[in-house]
Amino acid sequence: MSARQVEPQIAAVHPRETSALFGHREAETALLNAYRSGRIPHAWLIGGAAGIGKATLAYRMARFVLAHRNPGAPDVQHAATLNVDPSDPVARHVAAGAHGGLLTLERTLNDKGVMRTVITVDETRETIAFFGSTAAVEGWRVCIVDTVDELNPNAANALLKVLEEPPQQSLFLLVSHAPARVLPTILSRCRKLLLRPLATDDVVRAAAQAANVAVDDPALAEAAEAAEGSVARALTLLGGDAVKLHQRTAALLATLPRVDPRELHALGDALGGSDRVALAAFIDSIDRWVSERLRADEANANANLPRLARLAEVWEKINRTARDTAEYNLERKPLVFSVFGLLAEATR
């Protein structure tokens, strides 16, 4: 689950509309060098923690490739970055979601207007039609998957079929919050590009631009310090007592599998009845805690695999419960008890 699933009070700009990239200079240079070599791998897995700029980098690469169709051209060979002027027609079309050379796969609303929990196979099959049809524009075709973690099994297999036989001048940019959990057959067909969390100064500058606040705002500094390199997390924490609520939740998580009902009651009261910022901060804290433990266990050769499976299953249940709570504005205290009950059971 990412911060986008429970919207904070300050809504982040969609990555397709974001022209600036903060940090990640090495990753940007790697993509640029691969493109101007004329031998760029057709698929890249851009991995890292949620909210650090992975999708922003993917769209930045897509704009550059679509605006500079010839990798051997002088303007590409002498380019210092992947920047494309926001006034460029390609940049404007990408920002509007209307460029004929770009396909984006992401979760969409269902018939009832509720955000789906996965990217469906029918949506993923659009890639086959996209790469197989006559081009609406000359040159490259780019597919961004944001995120590959959200493909259901059938959708992942449908994407794999396209990756196995990529058309000429095709580029796949797969965003992932948990690269170790991506289907191995997909991983094997991608060049991995892992991004590190941003420096606090970069978080401050990026969040200030996204939220239209001063870079020297004390609340922004506090949120950025607690965000651990994630702009999305800083935006979530930029409101009310969200930072303190995050710290309070983290302290309770540190006591698991032991839980103190009195503290859970107090935390439920602190979430309030309709404060979306507080709810987002709580869910983000849970998400970060579970993610860190899953990554640690996945990297450990002696990991307790049954416990890992239980924790992953619990994570999915928490995701569903949190989405329902936000969508239907349900009471927050039952959510707190449910989340900590599930996590206590999974960590015993």
C-alpha angles and dihedrals in degrees: 000000000000133000089261091069092068106034117226122220090257106059116213119230113253112260091241088064095045114097100173123078119199116203123339093100092150092052092047091050091050091055093045094049092047091051098048091047087070090229103083116162109251095229132041129186108210105197138179144099120323118273100018098113106274095134091041089057091046092054090044090056092045092053092049095050093045092047094045107041096172113065090195095056117117094243089057095043091052098040115123096195141007092257119141118189109254089229092059111112091237092053092048093049092048091049089052092048089240107111112125092213096055129073121183123197113200138136114290138191118274125226090280093054094253120132112252118238093223143028105255130228092243090057092046092052086065086079090066092053091041095055094036101051129082109279117258087206131025122255132020129016118208129195120195117194110198099206124001087188088071097056111113114228095266091047091050090053091048091053090047091059091058093045091053093060106025117187121236116280093016124140127189120196110189117191117205135178091192111031093174090065096051115113106276092227089057092045091053091059096051137076106233119231110180118194124208124221112275124259112258091249090056091049090052094050095044095045092045090055094045094047096036093233131133116274089230094055106132092217090054092051091051093048093047092050091053094042096077095218099319121120091193090054092048090053090050091052094046097097140074114320094334095128092053091047090052090052091047092051092047090053091054092047089055090063096057134160083032114072129190111213091204091056091047091053090050092049091049090052090049091056090063127203104285109002103131092186092057092047091049091050091050094049092044090054091052091045092052093048094050093043092053092051094047091050091047093050093045090054092048115088089202095049120146097250097192090052090047090053092048092050092049090050091049090050090058091050091050090050092054094045093048093049091050091048092052096040097049097028093238127178111288101211095067087051091054093050092044094050096047092043091054093045093047091053093047095049100046 
